[in-house]
């Protein structure tokens, strides 16, 4: 069996520690408080971030779309000019300090709280003002599996190097996408580079 094969038989190639790790993610052992923001982030945190993004960006559109959305994130990580983590790519965007910590001038920097600026992020779910909670095990299981497979290099790059996408079912082609080349069109998104 080659690493390119995707399907039920892939479970044979997953080690017990990897399977255990996937079960911990499915059980919620790694949640939003464990998202890494530093270089050399642990793999379980990187896969968690990738799964959370796949869940929110492609839930309800199918596994193929979750794999494609995850591949876009990995393409961005791999093409970044400096070392960047999956979590940093997903949470990229302007941040603002909480009014609660901003009013306390003597508060140490590491105790200050920052939030993403609404509707200014690379991935809309991260700064749309809605809850980022996972609602529905089926979609979450698919997202974890898609994230695990893409993070570890299983399967082909179904978006052909794309670093951007938009949901063509819900919006027209955005202004920022006009000068980009379309690399793939799947069920829910158009992929570009």
Phi and psi in degrees as a GROMACS rama.xvg file:
@    title "Ramachandran Plot"
@    xaxis  label "Phi"
@    yaxis  label "Psi"
@TYPE xy
-97.7246  157.901  UNK-2
-61.9905  -16.9797  UNK-3
-74.6905  -18.6069  UNK-4
-74.8348  136.403  UNK-5
-125.771  138.606  UNK-6
152.304  -166.475  UNK-7
-64.5791  -31.6113  UNK-8
-67.566  -16.7116  UNK-9
-64.3323  -25.3308  UNK-10
-60.954  -25.5588  UNK-11
-63.4972  -36.3879  UNK-12
-81.5873  -9.24476  UNK-13
-84.2356  127.039  UNK-14
-69.4906  164.689  UNK-15
-62.0351  -38.3811  UNK-16
-66.3902  -37.9628  UNK-17
-67.5679  -40.9769  UNK-18
-64.0861  -42.0332  UNK-19
-60.5225  -43.6889  UNK-20
-61.6189  -43.6761  UNK-21
-62.3291  -38.493  UNK-22
-65.8442  -38.0776  UNK-23
-63.7617  -40.6676  UNK-24
-64.3337  -45.6818  UNK-25
-60.9415  -34.7675  UNK-26
-79.7792  -5.94649  UNK-27
87.4719  18.3963  UNK-28
-64.5385  -28.502  UNK-29
-114.419  112.547  UNK-30
-117.952  -169.203  UNK-31
-55.6937  -27.879  UNK-32
-73.3848  -8.42127  UNK-33
-106.838  9.12756  UNK-34
-67.9083  130.273  UNK-35
-79.8872  144.877  UNK-36
-129.832  20.2019  UNK-37
-129.698  161.93  UNK-38
-64.1365  160.565  UNK-39
57.8652  41.2372  UNK-40
-66.0515  144.423  UNK-41
-60.034  146.794  UNK-42
-57.3896  -41.5146  UNK-43
-62.0135  -32.9605  UNK-44
-72.7315  -38.5762  UNK-45
-64.3573  -45.2362  UNK-46
-66.5075  -36.8974  UNK-47
-60.4718  -48.2626  UNK-48
-60.6805  -43.731  UNK-49
-63.3216  -41.2113  UNK-50
-66.0083  -42.3902  UNK-51
-62.2146  -40.4894  UNK-52
-66.3775  -45.6856  UNK-53
-59.7011  -41.3625  UNK-54
-60.2651  -49.8458  UNK-55
-76.6871  -31.0896  UNK-56
-85.9832  -30.0578  UNK-57
-132.183  12.9087  UNK-58
-60.592  133.189  UNK-59
88.6668  -4.60625  UNK-60
-107.446  -12.498  UNK-61
114.053  163.501  UNK-62
-62.5155  -40.1717  UNK-63
-57.124  -41.9365  UNK-64
-69.7897  -37.479  UNK-65
-63.8505  -39.6795  UNK-66
-64.3492  -41.748  UNK-67
-66.3242  -45.1963  UNK-68
-61.3733  -41.05  UNK-69
-65.5962  -36.7127  UNK-70
-64.9941  -37.032  UNK-71
-60.1865  -43.7022  UNK-72
-61.3819  -46.229  UNK-73
-64.7353  -35.6346  UNK-74
-62.2433  -38.0905  UNK-75
-68.1155  -41.6622  UNK-76
-61.195  -46.4083  UNK-77
-69.4446  -24.6296  UNK-78
-99.8174  0.73113  UNK-79
-64.0484  140.592  UNK-80
-66.879  -24.1503  UNK-81
-128.547  166.971  UNK-82
-59.4846  124.808  UNK-83
-135.144  143.444  UNK-84
-94.9756  164.029  UNK-85
-58.1949  -44.848  UNK-86
-63.0229  -37.5099  UNK-87
-65.9268  -39.5866  UNK-88
-63.2816  -45.4725  UNK-89
-67.945  -36.4895  UNK-90
-95.5145  11.4185  UNK-91
-63.1404  140.231  UNK-92
143.761  167.384  UNK-93
-66.1266  146.27  UNK-94
-122.504  153.223  UNK-95
-128.569  148.161  UNK-96
-79.0329  143.743  UNK-97
-60.8233  141.366  UNK-98
-62.6048  -27.6775  UNK-99
-66.957  -40.4588  UNK-100
-87.1454  -26.994  UNK-101
-65.067  -33.0901  UNK-102
-73.9343  -15.8592  UNK-103
-99.0879  96.2495  UNK-104
-66.6725  -23.2195  UNK-105
-89.9898  -3.99336  UNK-106
-67.7933  134.246  UNK-107
-64.7533  149.018  UNK-108
-57.1245  -39.7886  UNK-109
-70.1831  -12.1655  UNK-110
-98.7728  -4.6232  UNK-111
-74.9316  148.406  UNK-112
-113.384  132.243  UNK-113
-122.535  145.438  UNK-114
-125.277  151.073  UNK-115
-68.181  145.756  UNK-116
-71.9442  129.175  UNK-117
-56.766  131.981  UNK-118
59.5088  29.1538  UNK-119
-124.649  17.8194  UNK-120
-97.4912  166.593  UNK-121
-69.4872  -35.0079  UNK-122
-119.755  116.298  UNK-123
-56.8147  -36.6295  UNK-124
-61.5806  -28.9063  UNK-125
-69.941  -27.2444  UNK-126
-132.7  31.4571  UNK-127
-88.993  -0.753624  UNK-128
83.2369  -2.06378  UNK-129
-95.7763  164.725  UNK-130
-62.7733  140.581  UNK-131
-96.6746  12.0097  UNK-132
-66.2209  146.009  UNK-133
-80.7276  127.308  UNK-134
-126.833  94.693  UNK-135
121.434  109.169  UNK-136
-63.6068  -36.5092  UNK-137
-60.8218  -49.8423  UNK-138
-63.7555  -36.8254  UNK-139
-68.9464  -41.6014  UNK-140
-60.1722  -43.9392  UNK-141
-63.6356  -41.3891  UNK-142
-64.4075  -41.5594  UNK-143
-64.3871  -44.2292  UNK-144
-63.7429  -45.0961  UNK-145
-60.2513  -44.738  UNK-146
-63.2035  -44.2688  UNK-147
-61.512  -47.5701  UNK-148
-63.5222  -46.1236  UNK-149
-69.0846  -43.3311  UNK-150
-58.4238  -38.0804  UNK-151
-93.3125  8.02235  UNK-152
82.3349  17.278  UNK-153
-80.7691  142.511  UNK-154
86.152  170.893  UNK-155
-90.883  163.18  UNK-156
-80.1267  93.5923  UNK-157
-74.076  -4.10867  UNK-158
-111.182  4.00116  UNK-159
52.6352  49.7087  UNK-160
83.2366  7.27917  UNK-161
-60.5661  144.581  UNK-162
-118.784  -0.530646  UNK-163
-142.891  160.705  UNK-164
-160.487  163.158  UNK-165
-144.263  155.228  UNK-166
-83.8023  98.1083  UNK-167
-67.5269  -19.5583  UNK-168
-73.5345  -26.3142  UNK-169
-110.632  -16.3773  UNK-170
-140.513  157.014  UNK-171
-75.0671  170.138  UNK-172
-58.2286  120.789  UNK-173
-68.1408  156.808  UNK-174
-57.6368  -40.9304  UNK-175
-65.0843  -17.0605  UNK-176
-95.1779  -5.86488  UNK-177
-60.6956  -34.9274  UNK-178
-94.9634  5.41212  UNK-179
-96.4587  158.418  UNK-180
-93.282  129.839  UNK-181
-75.1665  126.27  UNK-182
-104.106  -27.001  UNK-183
-161.219  148.661  UNK-184
-128.433  115.675  UNK-185
-109.563  -169.364  UNK-186
-58.452  -43.2728  UNK-187
-111.473  -17.9274  UNK-188
-137.335  155.064  UNK-189
-107.065  131.211  UNK-190
-108.347  138.561  UNK-191
-138.385  159.896  UNK-192
